[in-house]
Amino acid sequence: MSTAEAVNTVHAASLAAAYLDGGPLTARHVAGQLRGVVFKDDPEDGRKLRAYVDQVARPRARSSRAWAAFCDGT
């Protein structure tokens, strides 16, 4: 992901949080936008994101609401 894509991802997530959900930006919003960026280019990137979520994010989600929200968004 380029710097421009990263900035755009967070910008789109903040707009979705503010205007679609009417609340603050959460990890769920960022994860949802990240998923869209990852899947548009290379299917292998989607598999890598899924592996990251399964191996890193889900174990962390057991003890962190932010990580749980990230997992909900992917």
C-alpha positions in Angstrom: 0.0 0.0 0.0 1.4 3.4 -0.9 1.4 6.4 1.4 -1.4 7.9 -0.7 -3.5 4.8 -0.3 -2.9 4.7 3.4 -4.0 8.4 3.8 -7.0 7.8 1.6 -7.9 4.7 3.6 -8.0 6.6 6.9 -9.8 9.6 5.3 -12.5 7.3 3.9 -12.8 5.5 7.3 -13.2 8.8 9.1 -15.9 10.0 6.6 -17.8 6.7 7.0 -17.6 7.0 10.8 -18.8 10.6 10.8 -21.5 10.6 8.1 -22.7 7.0 7.9 -22.4 5.9 11.5 -22.6 9.3 13.1 -19.9 8.5 15.6 -16.2 8.5 16.2 -13.6 6.7 14.1 -13.0 3.2 15.3 -10.7 0.3 14.2 -13.7 -1.3 12.6 -14.0 1.6 10.2 -10.3 1.5 9.3 -10.4 -2.3 8.9 -13.4 -2.1 6.5 -11.6 0.4 4.3 -8.4 -1.5 4.5 -10.2 -4.6 3.3 -11.4 -2.8 0.2 -7.9 -1.5 -0.7 -6.3 -4.9 -0.2 -8.8 -6.9 -2.3 -8.8 -4.5 -5.2 -5.3 -5.1 -6.4 -4.0 -8.6 -5.7 -5.9 -11.7 -4.4 -2.7 -12.8 -2.6 -2.8 -9.6 -0.5 -6.3 -10.7 0.6 -4.9 -14.0 1.8 -2.1 -12.2 3.7 -4.7 -9.9 5.4 -6.8 -12.9 6.4 -3.7 -14.7 7.8 -2.8 -11.5 9.8 -6.3 -11.3 11.2 -6.4 -14.9 12.1 -2.9 -15.2 13.6 -2.4 -11.7 15.1 -5.6 -9.7 15.4 -8.0 -12.4 16.7 -5.8 -13.4 19.7 -5.3 -9.8 20.6 -9.1 -9.2 20.3 -9.7 -11.5 23.2 -8.3 -8.8 25.5 -8.8 -5.6 23.6 -11.9 -3.9 22.4 -10.0 -2.0 19.7 -8.7 -5.2 18.2 -12.1 -6.8 18.5 -13.5 -3.9 16.5 -10.8 -4.3 13.9 -11.7 -8.0 13.5 -15.4 -7.1 13.2 -14.5 -4.8 10.3 -12.5 -7.3 8.3 
